[in-house]
Amino acid sequence: MNDTQNQKIMQVTEKTLVVGIDIAKKTHYACMVDERGLLLKKPFPVFQSRQGFEFLRQEIQRAMKEFGKTDVLVGAEPTGHYGLDLRQFLHERKIPFVAVQTIHVKRSKELDDNLQTKNDKKDAIVIAKLIKDGRYNYPRHLQDVEAELRVGSTLRNRLVEERSALKNKLIRWTDIYFPEFRQVFGSFGKMALAVLEYTPLPVDFDGKSVEDLKALYRQSDGLRSVQMASVKKLIPLLGTTIGVSEGTIMARLEIQSLTTRFKQIERELAVLEKELTEMVQATDEYMYLSSIPGIANPTIIDLLSEVGSFTHYKHPRQLEKLAGLMLRESSSGQHRGVKRLSKRGRRRLRAILYRVALPLVKHNPAFRQLHLYYTTRQENPLKKKESMVVLCRKLLHVLFGICKSRTAFDPQRMIQDIPALAEGL
């Protein structure tokens, strides 16, 4: 058992009231135990409202007075967005709040009655007993810029996903009704979108000269200049089009609707990127994070939205656990299992780190040499994917180090523990 675990256990003393809450959409259930796990108050409902939250606070104060407690520790599972209101309520009133892992609750609920029964009242008791045993974490309460970056980054990802879905739909419809379009326009730029907006089908070109089309496309929003070179390449192909000629009225409406929404998302993303960039550039850590070659503003936004400020962490291993990059193995006796990633953490943070590591290997000399060293060393060479995972962990250490020490990225310092590389850089 590590020192951190001991500290958590020691935090629950005979003067501590432990409150376990099972979070739900409308009605939560809370129960209270002491430092030994003795049930002081049976599970009771807490409604998702101001009155319900105030009732919980009053019950906590009443129990502390009745049982002679001077401290309180409230905990719950991280059940999505349902518990955010309650967490804020407790935070504003200086009531400590901790989080119990859902997997721990699931695996501990049979200890008392040896039954697989699951209900809100039972879960509240299980959560409270896990807290008194020190089986909890301290969730970050995001505020100010950190909260804005989290919300903004989530919105940006949703818009990017929606834009990708719209792009796939446009490709499908053009393949069916206007296959020649994709032969000329390789991407959905502003000119391509103008063509789809005003002439989404081959039949829409009938009776129109190049000048007529140019005047038509000039009406498109956001198109500064009309470049007709691609359109002139497209026109000769229309006479031999193989596009479907049935259902064109609804197909035209569908393509125009998709095009309009696609352009709207492009505008929303441009505004959002500008706002997020201004916010992240105002943070204290931006100067140090941007000093790493290969890390751009969108990456810094994503990192800070997932991690928050790196200065809030005491050791980079906390960041590894947050990203689910800790190693696990199943060994017994003389058998030694294969080490694999735990993947117990923020999946999106893990994906961000991997996406960042790929360009770093290509464009950052220090990371490129480190990747080459890991994959070609004589003792225990790693596969390329294994090396990328190690580089993700290394990147977390680097980010933590430069933000904690408030210094710019130094490639020589990053690889100084590997003499063979430190001499050759």
Sequence and secondary structure as in RCSB ss.txt:
>XXXX:A:sequence
MNDTQNQKIMQVTEKTLVVGIDIAKKTHYACMVDERGLLLKKPFPVFQSRQGFEFLRQEIQRAMKEFGKTDVLVG
AEPTGHYGLDLRQFLHERKIPFVAVQTIHVKRSKELDDNLQTKNDKKDAIVIAKLIKDGRYNYPRHLQDVEAELR
VGSTLRNRLVEERSALKNKLIRWTDIYFPEFRQVFGSFGKMALAVLEYTPLPVDFDGKSVEDLKALYRQSDGLRS
VQMASVKKLIPLLGTTIGVSEGTIMARLEIQSLTTRFKQIERELAVLEKELTEMVQATDEYMYLSSIPGIANPTI
IDLLSEVGSFTHYKHPRQLEKLAGLMLRESSSGQHRGVKRLSKRGRRRLRAILYRVALPLVKHNPAFRQLHLYYT
TRQENPLKKKESMVVLCRKLLHVLFGICKSRTAFDPQRMIQDIPALAEGL
>XXXX:A:secstr
  HHHHHHHHHS TTEEEEEEE  SSEEEEEEE TT  EEEEEEEEESSHHHHHHHHHHHHHHHHHHT  EEEEE
E   TTTTHHHHHHHHHTT  EEE  HHHHHHHTTTTTS     HHHHHHHHHHHHHTT  B      HHHHHHH
HHHHHHHHHHHHHHHHHHHHHHHHHHH HHHHHH SS  HHHHHHHHH  SGGGGTT  HHHHHHHHTTSTT  S
   HHHHHHGGGGGG     SSHHHHHHHHHHHHHHHHHHHHHHHHHHHHHHHHHHTSTTHHHHTTSTT  HHHH
HHHHHHH  GGG SSHHHHHHHHT  EE   BTTB    EE   S HHHHHHHHHHHHHHHHH HHHHHHHHHHH
H SSS   HHHHHHHHHHHHHHHHHHHHHHT    HHHHTTT HHHHHH 
